[in-house]
């Protein structure tokens, strides 16, 4: 029996097993086995390493956004509108056959936008170049899922299922579980909260399925067996996803399409509707910050911003300017919303905010 058949059999058994107290251990073991087989399925085979087999684009700019969706939902039209890159768009499916990059220039940042080929059902198993598409999507900072509003939530649930099966977790945070394998001492299990979905016995059974007999486990939140398996596997990607209805009619908005909420907005590329708000939402999801620099005795340079992640410190700014600047740092003067008064003298640990101005003084 091949891996695909094993996965199918386990999925069927999970579907027909009732969820109750008596079956929780059995379901936990089935989910652990399913995660193991899916991980094996995604491992690249040695025979499929010929030239031109896959596709990838070098990461550039300040952030990367991946366009994912079924064929003919408006991804290529969206790329052509938002960037200066022309992506072929037609009324037939599978117009885009490879990854086409473009750049969105917004608020001083260069955001790389990738138009990926349409995903079909079974992409996680390799159908329709699905593995290559998903491999590129894993490298993105944000996923924009293009949907056809006329298809209800069918497309959304199918795409989420494909991405979930390859370890991409959309709009979820990493489980707050401390896990560390050890060389001896057995399994040490503790929790700081009351657990309603996992028990010590279930955790031990899942670990034994992965041939782990010595480890330290600490639950800091009430997590499910699936989330604990994600922590054990360790290769899950947690990223924000923005759902965009790209072919919605002019009179239809999010309020009238309840399956779109939350993390969603409606748009129409042909009519150029709601594109400005889409950019604003994308900026929020990317959590980027513009920092401006100032030389002593000169006006701030507002033409060339340093783009960093939200929550970046003065030390991050130093590293972005030059790798040796932090070691020569004496203090910095900061103007903006992150300070109590302007300018404020700060150290390396000071957290910068959007559109702050900084002047760095060296030793």
C-alpha positions in Angstrom: 0.0 0.0 0.0 1.4 3.4 -1.0 1.5 6.6 1.0 -1.5 8.1 -0.7 -3.6 5.0 0.0 -2.5 5.0 3.6 -3.4 8.6 4.0 -6.8 8.0 2.4 -7.5 5.0 4.7 -6.6 7.0 7.8 -8.7 10.0 6.7 -11.7 7.7 6.2 -11.2 6.1 9.6 -11.0 9.5 11.3 -14.2 10.6 9.5 -16.2 7.6 10.7 -14.9 7.6 14.2 -17.1 9.3 16.7 -15.5 12.0 18.8 -15.9 11.2 22.5 -13.9 10.5 25.6 -13.6 6.8 24.7 -12.1 7.4 21.3 -9.8 10.4 22.0 -6.6 8.3 22.3 -7.4 6.4 19.1 -8.1 9.6 17.2 -4.9 11.2 18.6 -2.8 8.2 17.3 -4.6 8.4 13.9 -3.8 12.1 13.6 -0.2 11.5 14.5 0.1 8.8 11.8 -1.6 11.0 9.3 0.9 13.9 10.0 3.8 11.5 9.6 2.6 10.2 6.2 1.9 13.7 4.9 5.4 14.7 5.9 6.8 11.7 3.9 4.6 12.7 0.9 6.1 16.2 0.8 9.7 15.0 0.8 11.2 15.5 -2.7 11.9 12.3 -4.4 15.4 11.7 -5.8 14.1 10.6 -9.2 12.2 13.9 -9.6 15.1 16.2 -9.4 15.6 16.9 -13.1 16.1 20.4 -14.4 13.1 22.5 -14.9 10.9 20.3 -12.6 10.0 23.1 -10.1 9.9 26.9 -10.0 10.9 29.5 -7.6 11.6 33.2 -7.5 14.4 34.9 -5.6 13.0 36.8 -2.6 13.4 40.5 -3.0 11.9 43.7 -1.6 10.7 44.3 2.0 8.0 41.6 2.1 6.5 38.8 -0.1 2.9 38.2 -0.8 1.6 35.0 -2.6 -1.6 35.0 -4.7 -3.3 31.7 -4.3 -6.6 30.5 -5.7 -8.4 28.2 -8.2 -8.0 28.8 -11.9 -9.7 31.9 -13.4 -10.6 33.8 -10.2 -8.7 37.0 -11.3 -5.2 36.5 -9.9 -3.4 37.6 -13.1 -5.7 40.6 -13.5 -5.0 41.6 -9.9 -1.2 41.3 -10.4 -1.4 43.4 -13.6 -3.4 46.1 -11.8 -1.4 46.3 -8.7 2.1 46.2 -10.2 3.8 47.2 -13.5 4.1 43.5 -14.5 1.8 42.2 -17.2 0.5 38.7 -16.4 -1.5 37.0 -19.2 -5.2 36.9 -18.4 -7.8 35.0 -20.4 -11.3 33.5 -20.1 -10.0 30.0 -20.1 -8.4 28.1 -17.1 -4.7 27.6 -16.4 -3.6 30.7 -18.3 -0.7 31.1 -15.8 1.6 28.1 -15.9 4.6 29.4 -13.8 5.3 31.8 -11.0 5.1 35.5 -12.2 6.5 38.1 -9.8 5.6 41.8 -9.6 6.4 44.6 -7.2 3.9 46.8 -5.3 5.3 50.2 -4.3 3.4 51.4 -1.3 4.2 53.8 1.6 7.9 53.6 0.6 8.0 49.8 0.7 8.6 47.4 -2.1 6.3 44.4 -1.7 6.9 41.4 -3.9 3.7 40.0 -5.3 3.7 36.5 -6.7 1.1 35.3 -9.2 1.0 31.5 -8.7 -0.6 29.0 -11.1 -4.2 28.0 -10.1 -4.5 25.3 -7.5 -6.7 22.3 -8.1 -8.1 19.8 -5.6 -5.4 17.3 -4.7 -2.6 19.9 -5.0 -0.9 18.6 -1.8 -0.5 15.2 -3.4 1.2 16.8 -6.5 -1.7 17.3 -8.9 -1.5 20.3 -11.2 2.0 21.3 -10.1 0.5 21.8 -6.6 3.6 20.9 -4.7 5.6 23.6 -6.5 2.9 26.2 -5.9 2.6 25.3 -2.2 6.4 25.3 -1.7 6.6 28.9 -3.0 3.6 29.9 -0.8 5.4 28.7 2.3 8.1 31.4 1.7 5.6 34.2 1.7 4.9 36.6 4.6 1.2 36.9 3.7 -1.1 34.8 1.6 -3.8 36.5 -0.5 -6.5 33.9 -1.3 -8.5 34.9 -4.4 -12.0 33.5 -4.4 -15.0 33.6 -6.7 -17.9 35.0 -4.7 -20.4 32.9 -6.8 -18.9 29.7 -5.5 -19.8 30.3 -1.8 -17.3 29.0 0.8 -16.5 25.8 -1.2 -13.4 27.2 -2.7 -12.2 28.6 0.6 -12.7 25.3 2.5 -11.0 23.3 -0.3 -7.9 25.6 -0.4 -7.6 25.7 3.3 -7.7 21.9 3.4 -4.9 21.7 0.8 -2.7 24.2 2.7 -3.4 22.7 6.1 -2.3 19.3 4.9 1.1 20.6 4.0 1.7 22.5 7.2 0.6 26.0 6.3 -1.6 27.4 9.2 -3.6 30.4 8.1 -4.5 33.2 10.6 -3.4 31.0 13.5 -0.6 31.6 16.1 2.0 29.1 17.1 0.8 26.8 20.0 2.2 27.9 23.3 3.7 24.6 24.2 7.3 24.0 25.4 8.7 20.8 23.9 12.3 19.6 24.2 13.5 16.0 23.4 16.0 14.6 26.0 18.5 11.8 26.0 17.0 10.1 29.1 14.6 10.5 32.1 11.4 9.6 30.4 8.6 12.0 29.6 8.1 15.0 31.9 4.6 16.4 31.5 3.3 19.6 33.0 0.7 22.3 32.3 0.0 25.8 33.6 -3.7 25.7 32.5 -6.6 23.3 32.8 -6.5 21.0 29.7 -9.8 20.0 28.1 -8.5 18.5 24.8 -5.2 16.7 25.8 -4.2 14.5 28.7 -0.9 13.2 29.8 -1.6 9.7 28.5 -2.6 11.0 25.1 0.6 13.1 24.9 2.7 10.1 25.8 0.9 7.9 23.1 1.5 10.6 20.4 5.2 10.9 21.4 5.6 7.1 21.3 4.2 7.1 17.8 7.0 9.4 16.8 9.5 7.2 18.6 10.1 9.8 21.3 10.4 8.3 24.7 12.4 11.0 26.5 11.1 14.6 26.4 10.0 17.6 28.4 6.5 18.9 27.7 4.8 22.0 29.1 1.4 23.2 28.0 1.0 26.9 28.5 -2.5 27.0 26.9 -5.3 24.6 26.3 -4.2 23.1 22.9 -5.7 20.3 20.8 -3.8 17.0 19.8 -3.4 18.5 16.3 -1.6 21.6 17.7 0.6 19.4 19.8 1.5 17.3 16.7 2.4 20.5 14.9 4.8 21.4 17.7 6.5 17.9 17.5 6.8 18.1 13.7 8.2 21.6 14.0 8.0 22.6 10.3 4.7 24.3 10.4 4.4 27.8 8.9 2.0 30.3 10.6 1.1 33.2 8.4 -1.7 35.7 8.0 -4.2 35.2 5.1 -6.4 37.8 3.5 -9.4 36.5 1.6 -10.3 38.5 -1.4 -13.4 38.0 -3.5 -12.0 39.1 -6.9 -15.0 38.5 -9.1 -17.7 40.0 -7.0 -20.4 42.1 -8.7 -20.5 45.8 -8.2 -23.5 45.8 -5.8 -22.2 42.9 -3.6 -20.1 43.7 -0.6 -18.8 41.7 2.4 -21.9 42.4 4.5 -24.0 40.6 1.8 -21.5 37.6 1.5 -21.3 36.4 5.1 -18.9 33.5 4.3 -16.2 36.1 3.5 -15.9 37.4 7.0 -13.5 37.6 8.9 -10.1 38.5 7.4 -11.9 39.3 4.2 -12.9 42.0 1.7 -14.6 42.1 -1.6 -13.1 43.7 -4.7 -13.6 43.8 -8.5 -10.4 44.1 -10.6 -12.3 44.8 -13.8 -14.1 47.8 -12.2 -11.1 48.6 -10.0 -13.3 48.6 -6.9 -12.0 48.6 -3.3 -8.3 48.2 -4.4 -7.1 51.1 -2.2 -8.7 49.5 0.9 -7.2 46.2 -0.1 -3.7 47.8 -0.1 -4.4 49.2 3.4 -5.4 45.8 4.7 -2.4 44.2 3.1 -0.1 46.7 4.8 -1.7 45.9 8.2 -1.3 42.2 7.7 2.4 42.6 6.7 3.0 44.6 9.9 5.6 46.8 8.3 7.1 50.1 9.7 8.7 53.0 7.9 11.7 54.6 9.7 13.4 57.7 8.4 17.0 58.7 9.1 18.5 62.1 9.8 22.1 63.3 9.7 23.3 65.8 12.2 22.5 69.4 11.2 20.4 68.2 8.2 16.8 67.7 7.5 15.3 64.2 7.7 15.5 62.1 4.5 11.8 61.4 3.7 12.7 60.0 0.2 14.3 56.8 1.4 12.7 55.0 4.3 14.0 51.9 6.1 11.3 49.3 6.1 11.2 47.0 9.2 8.8 44.8 11.0 6.5 46.2 13.6 8.2 46.1 17.0 11.7 46.7 15.6 14.2 48.3 17.9 17.0 50.9 17.4 19.4 47.9 17.1 17.5 46.6 14.1 17.8 50.0 12.5 21.5 49.9 13.1 21.9 46.5 11.5 19.9 47.5 8.5 22.1 50.6 7.9 25.4 48.7 8.4 26.3 45.6 10.3 29.1 47.3 12.3 27.0 50.3 13.3 25.6 48.6 16.5 29.1 48.0 17.9 30.0 51.7 17.4 26.6 53.0 18.8 26.6 55.6 21.6 23.0 56.8 21.6 20.2 57.8 19.2 17.9 60.8 19.0 14.3 59.9 18.0 11.4 62.0 16.8 8.0 60.5 16.6 5.1 58.7 18.3 7.5 56.2 20.1 8.9 59.0 22.3 7.5 61.0 25.2 9.1 64.2 23.8 11.0 65.1 20.6 13.8 64.5 20.3 14.3 61.8 22.9 17.7 60.3 23.7 17.3 56.5 23.5 19.4 53.3 23.6 19.6 50.2 21.4 16.5 48.5 23.0 14.1 51.4 22.2 11.1 50.2 20.1 10.5 52.3 17.0 7.1 53.1 15.6 5.8 53.9 12.1 7.3 57.1 10.5 9.7 57.8 13.4 12.8 59.8 12.6 16.2 58.6 14.0 19.6 60.2 14.3 22.4 57.8 15.4 25.4 59.1 17.2 28.5 56.9 17.2 31.2 56.6 19.9 
